[in-house]
Amino acid sequence: MSIGYKYNERLNIMYSINVSGYIPEQKAKEFKQQMKQLIGQHSPELVNLSVMQDMINEDLFQVKVQFKDKESMLSFMNSEEYAIISGSFQTLGLLREKNVIEYSDLED
């Protein structure tokens, strides 16, 4: 399963936050609903927000949030939306990891 929202075409994405964790089958529906609500009320600084579910290990989910600049990413990391993403994993399952990725070169 992948849910995504992209509001602009071909923006250079320079920063990304990846949050992953395990959500048991009986809590997956609630987790997906929370993520759909989050996508519906996204912050304007987001370039893309995607929620992915592993096809082999269906308990494993990853949320990927992409930004055009560092300031937007840092602002998001202090937002209620980021707290909801992390809190959903912690409350409904198990938070596995959080990674911040900075892309240094995005030439076509």
N, C-alpha and C positions, 0 to 999 in steps of 0.2 A: 504494500500500500504506500502510496506517496501522495501527500497533500502539499500543494505549493501555491504561492501567490507571488507573482512577479508583476510589478507595476510599471516597468520601463524596459525598453529593449536595449541590448548591447551596452549596458553600463559596465565600466571597468570595475570589477570587484577586487578590492585590495585587502579586505579583512574578512575573516570568517570565524564564527564561534560554532563549535560542534559539541553537543551534549548528547551522551548516550547512556542507556541503562536498560534494565530488564523490567518489564511489566508483565505480570502473570496473566494468563488467558482470561481469567474471570474479572480482571480490572482493565483489560485492553480497550473495551468499548468506552469506558469513562475517560481513559487517557486520550483516546482519539477525539472525543467530544470536546475536551478541554483544549486540545491543540487546534481544532477547527474554530472554536470561539476566539482563540488568540490570533489566528490568521485573519479573522474578520475585523479585529480591532488593532491591527498592526501599527507600529510607529512609522511616521513618515521617513525616518532615517534608514529603514530597512530597504535593501535592494531586493532581497529574496529570503523567504522563510520556507523551508521544506521539512516535512516529517516523513521519515522512511521506516518501514518495518522489514526486517530480514525475512527472506522467503524460506530459509532452512530452519533457523531458530526464531520462530515467530514471537518469542518473548522479548527479543532484542529490538529496540527502537533507537533511532538517531534523529536528533533535531539539528538542522544546519541553518544558521542565520548569517546572511552575507551583507556587507557594508561597503560603501564607496570610500570612506575615510575613517581614520583612527578615532576622531572625535565622536563620530556617530556610534562607533562600536563601544567606546568607553561610556558614553551616555546610556546606551542600551544595557550595559552590564550593571548599571545602578537603577534600572527600571523595574516596575512591577511585572512587566512581561517576562523579563529574565528570571525573576523570582518565581513566577508561575511555572516556567519550564523546569527549573531545577526542583522546585517543590513538588511538582507532579511526579517526577521520578522518585523522589524521596518518600512521598506519601503513599503512592500506589504500588511501588515496586522497589527497585534498587538502582541508585545512581551509580553508573559505572565510571564515567570520566567526563571531564570538561577540557576542551582544547581551544586555544586561541591561535589562529593561523594568520600570518601576515604574508601576502604575496608580494615579492619584490619586483617581479617583471611579468607583465601580462601582454607581451607583444603578440600580435596575430601571426 
